[in-house]
């Protein structure tokens, strides 16, 4: 399998490890020492690098999941606070309609606002609520003001503090994800260089036509075989509560699968994208909820044509926002 993305590295390394094992066995039969590369790099070193890379990829997937969980927790707390502010405004309408407090009540913020803009109305709400509770001169009203199920200001301030904690937790998760991805990415160039060295060593060791020369794994896709990309389209389906993606058919005779990838946000970045699923030839669409759990969530998708030769081509990016 030629290298064509993060997901191809471990399978490709497994192919090189199997080939190197065969080479060492052939050398042992001739009473020759195991093959080594520059700096005394051995088969065991490649196995260790393969295991380290796989561990880094798995760790990055875990960090991706942690970020997704942090987003979900943040957004669920956002919805809770938005409902509290709605209750607060209703309580003012009910108990303090003829006072200046109703006119001063903040409006409910959009779900997608930045942290500081989103929190400002709730800080205003907490301040206004405290002023109401401290005012014993309001006609026909005796403090404290309570919301649904007798919720008091102390419970609300705890919920507001939890909102801030969840914003912090998401920032930490995003930083951990970035650091993890950079650590994973740093492992790729040295590994690729070792595989290049291995192919050079095999070319030096065995002539063209030798079984061990002909059977060595490919490192790059064959030149001139890049497929035509498909055209991707998509939209948010309100009735299904899912994004619906569809793509044109590839006519390449070497088509193996269509690979769906996504990146949370309004732009596509291959290094930050996530593998979502493979689809067999003949399947030209799919619904998905990836990254679109809450209103305002935005994800950018691409579909890749992947050939049996290892070549691939990505479609146009499609950005979908949940309404």
N, C-alpha and C positions, 0 to 999 in steps of 0.2 A: 504494500500500500504506500504510494508516494505521500510525502508530507503535504497536507493541504488544509491545515487548521489544527487547533488544539486537540480535537478529538482523534486526529490521526497519529499523534506522536507515539502513544503507548503501543498501539498495534504495529506501527512501523518498527519501533524498537524491538518488539517481540520477534519480528521477522529477521532482523539483523542478529539478534541473540541466537536464534535457531541456526542461522547460517554460520555464524562464528563458531558455534558448538560443532557443526559438521567439519569446518575447516580444522579446528584443533584436533578432532578425531582422526582426520586424514593425515595430519602432521605427526600425530603420535604413532600411527601405523608405520611411518617412515623414520621413527626414532628422532623426530624433530621437536623442538620445544613449542609450546603454544604461541600463536600469533600475538604479537604486541604492537601497539601503535606508538606514536611519538610520546616521549616522556615515560615509557614503560606502562602505558595504559593497556589494561587487559580486559578480557571478557568479563571477569568479575567486577571490574570498575564500571563497565557498561550496564551490567545488571543492577549495580547499586544506583547508578544515575537514573535508570529506568524506574526503579522503585521510588526514588526521591521525587521524580517528576510526577508519578502517579499519585503519591501522597500529597503533593502540592496541588494537583488538579482536584483531588477529592476535598482537600481543605478549602479551596476556593469555592467549590460548590456549596460547602457548608456555610461559608461566609455570605454567599449569594442568598442562601435560604434565610440566614439570620437577618439580612437586610430586608428581605421581603416580609419577614415576620414583624420587624420593627416598623415597616410602613403600615402594615395592617393594624398594629396596635396603636400607632399614632392616629390613623384615620378613624378608628372606632372611638377613640377619645374625643376627636374633633366632633364627631356626630353627637356624642353625649353632651358636650358643651353647647353645641348649637341648639340642642333640644332644651337645655337648661335656660338659655337666653330667651328662647321662645316662651317657656313657662314664666320667666321673669317678666317679660313684657305683658303677658296675659294677667299676671298678678297685679301689675300696675294698673292695667285697664280696669280690673275688678275693684281694687281697693283705693287707688290714688288717681283716679281719672281726672279730677279737677285740680290737681296739684302740678307744680313745676317738675316733679320727679318723672312723670310720664314723658314730658317733652325732652327731658335729658336722657332718656333711655337709649342705649346704643342699639344699632341695627345688627341683624345677624350677618356675620361675615361669610364670604364665599369659602367653600371647602378648600379651594386650591390656592388661597393666599399664602404668602410667605409667613414664616414663623412670627415675626414681629407684628406684621399687619393683622394676622389672624388673632393673636393674643390681645391686642389693644382693646377691642370691645369688651372682652371678658374682665380685663383689669378695670375698665370703666364700670362694668356691671358690679364688680365686687365693691368698688368705692361707693357707688350710688346706693347699693344695698346697705352698706354700713351706715351711711348718712341717714337712710330711712329708719334703721333700727335705733339710731341715737336721737331721733326727733319725736318728742312726746307731745307735739303741738298739732299734729295732723288731725283735722276734723274727722270724726267717725272712724278712726283707725287706731288700733293699739299695737305697737311693735311687740315682737319682731315679725318681719315679713317672712312667710314660709311658702315654699313651692309645693309641687305635687308630692303627696305622701309625707307631708310635713318636713320636707328637706329644708334645713337651716343653712345659714351663711357659712357656718363652720364646715359643713359637709361640702359645700360648693368650693370653698377655698382649697380644701384637700383635693378635690377633683381638678382644680386649676393647677395646683402644684404637680399633680400627676401628669397633666398635659405637658408641662414644661419638662418633666423628667422623660417623657416619651420622645419629645423633640431631641433631647440630649442623647437618648439611647439610639435614635436613628442616625444622628451625626457620628456617633462612635461606630455604629455598624457600617456606615458608608466609608469611614476612614479605614476600618479593618478590611473591608472589601478591596479598597484601592491598594492597600499595602500587600494584601494577599495576592492580588493579581500581578502586581509588580514583581513580587518574589517568584511567582510561577513563571512569568515571562522571562525573568533573568536566567532561568534554567534552560531555555530553549536554544539560544545560539551556541553554547558550548556542546550541547548534545548533537546538534546538527553538524557542527564542525567535526566531531568524532566520527559521525557516520560518513562524512566526506573523506576523512582520513582512511576509514576502513575500506571504502570503495577503491581508493588509490592503492592501498596495500594489496588488495585482491588483484587489481590490474597489474601490479608489479610481480606478484607471486605466481599468477596463473595466466597462460596465454589465452587469447580469444578462442572460443570453442571448447575450452575445458569445462567440464560439468560444474565445477565450483565457481568458474567465472560467469557462466551463463545463468546460473541459478541465484546469483546474489540479488538481494532486493533492490528495487528502484527507490531513489531518494526524491526525485522530482517527476512530475507527470511528463509524458512524452510530448515533445514540442509539436506545435501545430495542431493540437487536438482539443483546444478549448471550445466547449460547446457554446451555442448561442444561448443567451439568457432567456428565461420566460418573463412574461409581463404579469406582475402581481397587482391585484386590486383588493379592496376591502372596505368594510364599513361596520359601524356599531349597530347591532340589531336589538331594538328595544324589547320586542316580544320575547326573543330568545335570551336576552340579557347576556349576550356574548358578542365578541367580534367575529365577523364572518370573512374569511379570506378565500380568494380563488385565484388561480393562475392558468395561463395558457399552456398547452401541451408542448413538450419538447419532442422534436422529430429525430433526435440523435439516435442512431441504432445502438449505441453503447450506453444508453441511459440505464443507470442502476437504481437510483432513488431520487426523489425530491426531498431536500432537507430544509426544514423550517427553522429559522433563527429569529430571535427577538432581542431588543434592547429597550429597557425602560427609559422613556424620555422621547423628546420630539425629533431627535436626530439619530442616525444609525452609525455606530462605531463598531467595527469588526472585533477589535480587541476586547471590547466590553460586552459583546453580544453573548447570548446564551443559546445553546442547542435546545430545541424544543421537541422535535419529532422528525422521523423519516416517514415518507409516504411512497408507496409502490407506484410504478408507472400505471397510469390509468386513473389514479386519484388526483383530482385537480382542484381540491378545495377542502377547507376544514373550519369548524368553529373553534374558538379558543378564548380562554379567560386569563391567559398569562398576563400578569401585571395590571389587570383591569378590574380590580376587586371593588373599588369605590368610585363614585362620581368624580370626574376630573382626572382620573388616572390616564396616562398617555404612554403608549408603547409604539415603537417603530419595528416593523417586520421586514424580512427578506426571505425569499425562497431560492435555494441553490439547486441547480441542476448538477448532479454528481454522476460521473461516468464510471464504468468498470475499469477504465484505464487510469483512474485517479484524478482526471481533470475535472474541473468544476467551474461554474459561472453563477454569479449572484444576480437576482432580479433587481428591478427598481425598488427603492424603499417605500413602504406604505406606513403612514402614521395614523393611528386610531386613538381617539379619546373617548372614554366612557362618558355618556351624558347622564 
